[in-house]
């Protein structure tokens, strides 16, 4: 499937029309096959799309935006590239809703790591396009968000956020700031931690699947 703006793979819904749509956004250095491994265990009514990030890496993998390190190994993000990916994903949501037999009012983003950072940004920038967000092992990068967020209507948004308490890639302290951020905007959310590193524990998967069952 490469007839839309981003390369992707799909798992069709058992519903022939107006299916709830789940879009998967993988992490830095990965690809569309990574999160797609969840698809067989998710509700059959979902129309699932797993997207490949637009920037190829060497020798393999893809990124939503560049991450660079200086001589002292301080990390910095290419926020211009990140913002471009936010708009690209928002546009892809519109394209997918026209291309496939899905309900444009029932769109869920499922991200991991860098894909989570982008999922937060897409939902907070374009809340009219997204209903639910499953945010795994990521954080909110305020530098890629628009100003005056409090002007947006977030009444229909729901977030499931989780993180590994032993994550050595993205510190859990960064994720712990998320609930307060969402509360300030009166956004409905659930936050959980699991005793793992930068990954998704089985109990984490079962919890977000149960959460999603009640939202679609």
C-alpha positions as CSV (number, residue, x, y, z in Angstrom):
1,X,0.0,0.0,0.0
2,X,1.8,3.1,-1.2
3,X,-1.1,5.1,-2.8
4,X,-1.2,7.7,0.0
5,X,1.4,10.2,1.2
6,X,3.0,7.8,3.7
7,X,3.9,4.2,3.1
8,X,1.7,1.9,5.2
9,X,0.3,-1.5,5.8
10,X,-3.3,-2.3,6.8
11,X,-5.4,-4.9,8.7
12,X,-9.0,-4.4,7.5
13,X,-11.9,-4.4,9.9
14,X,-14.7,-7.0,10.0
15,X,-16.9,-3.9,9.5
16,X,-17.6,-3.0,5.9
17,X,-18.1,0.7,6.6
18,X,-17.6,3.3,9.3
19,X,-15.0,1.2,11.1
20,X,-13.1,2.8,14.0
21,X,-9.6,3.7,12.7
22,X,-6.3,2.9,14.5
23,X,-3.1,4.4,13.1
24,X,0.2,3.1,14.5
25,X,3.3,5.4,14.6
26,X,6.5,3.5,15.3
27,X,9.6,4.7,17.1
28,X,13.0,6.1,16.0
29,X,14.9,3.6,13.8
30,X,12.1,1.2,13.4
31,X,9.4,0.6,10.7
32,X,5.8,-0.2,10.1
33,X,6.2,-3.9,11.0
34,X,7.1,-3.1,14.6
35,X,3.8,-2.1,16.2
36,X,1.8,-4.1,13.6
37,X,2.7,-7.2,15.7
38,X,-0.1,-6.0,18.0
39,X,-2.7,-6.0,15.3
40,X,-3.8,-9.7,15.6
41,X,-4.6,-9.2,19.3
42,X,-6.6,-6.0,18.9
43,X,-10.4,-5.7,18.4
44,X,-11.5,-7.1,15.0
45,X,-13.7,-4.1,14.4
46,X,-10.7,-1.8,14.2
47,X,-9.4,-0.8,10.8
48,X,-5.6,-0.8,11.5
49,X,-3.0,1.2,9.6
50,X,0.7,1.0,10.5
51,X,2.7,3.8,9.0
52,X,6.4,4.1,8.0
53,X,8.1,7.3,9.0
54,X,9.3,9.4,6.1
55,X,13.0,9.7,6.8
56,X,15.1,6.5,6.0
57,X,18.1,5.8,8.2
58,X,21.3,3.9,7.5
59,X,21.7,1.0,7.5
60,X,18.0,0.4,8.2
61,X,15.0,1.8,9.9
62,X,13.2,5.1,9.6
63,X,12.6,8.3,11.7
64,X,9.9,10.9,12.0
65,X,12.7,13.5,12.6
66,X,16.4,13.6,13.2
67,X,18.0,13.2,16.6
68,X,21.6,14.4,16.8
69,X,24.3,14.4,19.4
70,X,27.0,17.1,19.9
71,X,30.6,16.4,21.0
72,X,29.5,16.2,24.6
73,X,26.8,13.7,23.7
74,X,24.0,16.1,24.4
75,X,21.0,15.2,22.4
76,X,18.9,17.6,20.4
77,X,15.9,17.1,18.2
78,X,15.2,18.6,14.7
79,X,12.0,20.3,15.7
80,X,11.5,21.8,12.3
81,X,11.4,18.3,10.9
82,X,9.2,17.1,13.8
83,X,6.6,19.8,13.1
84,X,6.6,18.8,9.4
85,X,5.9,15.3,10.4
86,X,3.0,16.4,12.6
87,X,1.4,18.1,9.6
88,X,2.2,15.1,7.4
89,X,0.5,12.7,9.8
90,X,-2.5,15.1,10.1
91,X,-2.8,15.1,6.3
92,X,-2.5,11.3,6.2
93,X,-5.4,11.0,8.6
94,X,-7.6,12.9,6.2
95,X,-6.3,10.8,3.2
96,X,-6.9,7.5,5.0
97,X,-10.4,8.5,6.0
98,X,-11.2,9.2,2.4
99,X,-9.5,6.1,1.1
100,X,-10.8,3.5,3.5
101,X,-14.2,2.5,4.9
102,X,-13.6,4.2,8.3
103,X,-15.3,6.6,10.6
104,X,-13.4,9.9,10.5
105,X,-14.9,10.8,13.9
106,X,-13.4,7.7,15.6
107,X,-9.6,7.9,15.0
108,X,-7.1,6.5,17.5
109,X,-3.4,7.1,17.3
110,X,-1.1,4.5,18.8
111,X,2.5,5.6,19.2
112,X,5.7,4.3,20.7
113,X,8.6,6.5,21.7
114,X,9.2,9.0,18.9
115,X,5.8,7.9,17.5
116,X,4.3,8.8,20.8
117,X,5.9,12.3,20.8
118,X,4.3,12.8,17.4
119,X,0.9,11.4,18.5
120,X,0.8,13.9,21.4
121,X,1.6,16.7,19.0
122,X,-0.9,15.7,16.3
123,X,-3.7,15.3,18.8
124,X,-3.0,18.6,20.7
125,X,-2.5,20.5,17.4
126,X,-5.4,18.9,15.5
127,X,-7.9,17.7,18.2
128,X,-10.7,17.7,15.7
129,X,-9.0,14.8,13.8
130,X,-8.3,12.5,16.7
131,X,-10.5,10.8,19.4
132,X,-8.1,8.6,21.3
133,X,-4.3,8.4,21.8
134,X,-2.4,5.5,23.1
135,X,1.0,7.0,24.1
136,X,3.6,4.4,24.9
137,X,7.1,5.3,26.2
138,X,7.1,8.9,25.1
139,X,6.7,12.4,26.4
140,X,5.2,15.8,25.4
141,X,7.7,18.0,23.5
142,X,6.3,21.5,24.0
143,X,8.7,22.9,21.4
144,X,6.7,21.4,18.6
145,X,3.2,22.4,19.9
146,X,1.4,25.6,18.9
147,X,1.0,28.5,21.3
148,X,-2.3,29.1,23.0
149,X,-3.2,25.5,23.4
150,X,-6.0,26.5,25.8
151,X,-7.9,28.0,22.9
152,X,-8.5,24.5,21.4
153,X,-11.5,22.3,22.2
154,X,-10.2,19.0,23.7
155,X,-13.5,17.8,25.1
156,X,-13.6,14.7,22.8
157,X,-10.0,13.6,23.4
158,X,-8.9,10.7,25.6
159,X,-5.3,9.7,26.3
160,X,-3.8,6.4,27.6
161,X,-0.2,7.1,28.6
162,X,2.3,4.6,29.9
163,X,6.0,4.3,30.6
164,X,8.6,2.0,31.9
165,X,9.9,2.9,35.3
166,X,13.4,1.7,34.3
167,X,13.4,3.3,30.8
168,X,17.1,4.3,30.0
169,X,16.1,5.9,26.6
170,X,13.4,8.3,27.7
171,X,13.6,9.1,31.4
172,X,10.4,8.2,33.3
173,X,10.5,11.7,34.9
174,X,9.7,13.2,31.4
175,X,6.6,11.0,31.1
176,X,5.5,11.9,34.7
177,X,5.0,15.5,33.6
178,X,2.3,14.4,31.2
179,X,-0.7,14.0,33.5
180,X,-0.3,17.5,34.9
181,X,0.1,18.9,31.4
182,X,-3.1,17.2,30.3
183,X,-5.0,18.2,33.5
184,X,-4.2,21.9,32.8
185,X,-6.1,21.5,29.5
186,X,-8.9,19.5,31.1
187,X,-8.1,16.5,28.8
188,X,-9.3,13.0,29.9
189,X,-6.4,10.7,30.5
190,X,-5.0,7.6,32.3
191,X,-1.3,7.2,33.2
192,X,0.4,4.0,34.1
193,X,3.9,2.8,34.8
194,X,5.4,-0.7,34.5
195,X,8.7,-2.1,35.9
196,X,10.4,-2.4,32.5
197,X,12.8,-0.5,30.3
198,X,12.1,1.1,26.9
199,X,9.4,-1.3,25.8
200,X,5.9,-2.6,26.3
201,X,5.3,-5.2,29.0
202,X,2.5,-7.8,28.4
203,X,0.5,-6.3,31.3
204,X,0.9,-2.9,29.6
205,X,-0.5,-4.2,26.4
206,X,-3.5,-5.8,28.1
207,X,-4.2,-2.6,30.0
208,X,-4.3,-0.4,26.9
209,X,-6.3,-2.9,25.0
210,X,-8.9,-3.0,27.7
211,X,-8.8,0.8,27.9
212,X,-9.3,1.0,24.1
213,X,-12.2,-1.5,24.2
214,X,-14.2,1.0,26.2
215,X,-13.4,4.0,23.9
216,X,-14.1,2.7,20.4
